[in-house]
């Protein structure tokens, strides 16, 4: 994930910063508790396609 791009991206739900989770190939938002997938280097920031994060995942992350 390009660091410059990551600086510009925000969660479409909470409008807060996203964290790149390399091992999951996802962008995580702790505020909205959503994980956005990255496919072929392109983040999918559609809330309807996001995965809900569990409290356990957020604690480990």
C-alpha positions, 0 to 999 in steps of 0.5 A: 500500500502506497504510504502517500495514498494511505495518508489521504484515505479515510473511512467513508463512515467515520471520516477517520484515518485507516490503518493498513493491516498487511497480514489481512490485506485490508484497511481497518477503521477502529472507530467504525469497526470496519475492514475494507479489502484491497484487491489488486492494489485498489482499496474498496471503500464501500461500506456495504462491502466492508467486513465488521471487525470483532473486538478481539481483532481490534485489540490484537490489531 
